[in-house]
Amino acid sequence: MSTPRDTADQDRVLIFDTTLRDGEQSPGATMTHAEKLEIAQLLDEMGVDIIEAGFPIASEGDFEAVRAIADLAQQASICGLARANPTDIDRAWEAVRPARRPRIHTFIGTSPLHREITKLSQDAMVARIHDTVTHARNLCEDVQWSPMDATRTERDYLCRVVETAIKAGATTINIPDTVGYTYPRESAEIIAMLRERVPGADEVIFATHCHNDLGMATANALAAVEAGARQVECTINGLGERAGNTALEEVVMALKVRNDILPWRTRVDSRKITNISRLVAAVSGFPVQFNKAVVGKNAFAHESGIHQDGMLKNAETFEIMRPEDVGLTATNLVMGKHSGRAALRAKLSELGYELGDNQLKDVFVRFKALADRKKEVYDDDLIALMQDSAAQAADDHLELRRLRVICGTDGPQEAELSLRIDAQDRSIDATGDGPVDATFNAIRMLFPHDAKLELYQVHAVTGGTDAQATVSVRLEQDGRVYSGQSSDTDTVVASAKAYINALNRLVTAQTRGNAGALINKVG
């Protein structure tokens, strides 16, 4: 058990990543089993202390993913989420039990709003907390407890329930700002108050879990650290419900760059940040905004003449971080159709992608096809290629075989489409208001479904008329959202592949029984 009292290095802040649990709860961010394992492995390798792998009671797929990650992880603690009832807690323990460092995370909403929903009095809730935390601790030495909506809970009552959880055996007390309501000064005051007023507070680790509804998640998390919290809950790219969570990359780099006023350290290898950011963006279908701190495309870009002049003379004039500190290469070398496997492997390694021989073989074929269509292949093209490969990693029930679009100035556009559906080739012609509409109509005719197109988004990867287009598609069916993404020099082809990728995710989720809604989520 790791607590502040027996931790040798008091300046350490634990990083608790909940990308696979809270992050995946973003509408449309559902990940496949294989994708979850790949992300978990990267999180483990980069030095994340605790990985919240999922909500085991939510579905059989969630349970299987948490259990597989528990088997996989070499360094990180593996955590499973559970509501405040024995059934949830037992299921979470069954899932995380194989881990080298298992953790159960149980929670209940403690604010007046949540007590009204659960129909529990203050005393009844205290009894429930005592019984369920005790039950979890009897199973597992490492138990985390969260009062959901803590920042809107009465201060005296918050102290009471935290004291109850500590006495029942919780080793980590997490204080969630579930709806992103609090302000940095309040965030610090709550942690300081609990550490001062609650008996036994010096025996546990206090954690902070902040949402970004008012754009203050990272500020609130760091304020809590200054007040004594020693665990920050966060996600890659700030992925999460509504406006998202505290971004892991922002916390890690803030502690690293401003160590002069934030004298704490993490175990995270920041050089792996860019790679995992790109992977999460690809598999979730949530592109990173260009001006996103640390990992955005423009985070290290300079266009102003004054800035460029300063950068050429001394990079520190306009950059507080080095690109290589977060895993970016300082150069953007051009590849082409004459580049070989060795050059491609070396370039991808520089970009943060380490591939096995079989993976390289597949990517090399895609690279050559791209190089035949583009005169010059830039770093961003290769990144899009890798993201496309990741997006296509789901079980392919549908596969694009052939697409021909006929466009004219008069009348509807026509698409001639061939799909392979569960190993059977089928073809059809369809019309639409434009080439993309005609293509999507053809897909719906060959593979009838009730999913509604919620989002269609296109952006160019690089400049020029031969630039690749990255297309994101989001489908909604029965309250669940499925995202797809693909890149191609032909925008219509990229659109078709992205739509098909989203449908593959829908079919896979329904096949595995993962289409049921997650229940009673913690912030």
Buried (B, 14 or more C-beta within 10 A) or exposed (E): EBEBEEEEEEEBBBBBBBBBBBBBBBBBBBBBBBBBBBBBBBBBBBBBBBBBBBBBBBBEBBBBBBBBBBEBBEBBBBBBBBBBBEEBBBBBBBBBBBBEBBBBBBBBBBBBEBBEEBEBEBEEBBEBBBBBBBBBBEBBEBBBBBBBBBBBBEEEBBBBBBBBBBBBBBBBBBBBBBBBBBBBEBBBBBBBBBBEBBEEBEBBBBBBBBBBBBEBBBBBBBBBBBBBBBBBBBBBBBBBBBBBBBBBBBBBBBBBBEEEEBEBBBBBEBBBBBBBBBBBBBBBBBBBEEEBBBBBBEBBEBEEEEBEEBBEEEBEEBBEBEBEBBBBBEEEEEBEBEBEBEEBBEBBEBBBBEBEEEBBEEBBEBBBBBBEEBEEBBBBBBBBBBBBBBBBBBEBBBBBEEBEBEEEEEEBBBBBBBBBBEEEEBEBBBBBEBBBBBBBBBBBEBBEEEBEEBBBEEBBBBEEEEBBBBBBBBBBBEEBBBBBBBBBBBBBBBBBBBBBBBBBBBBBBBEBEBBBEBEBBBB
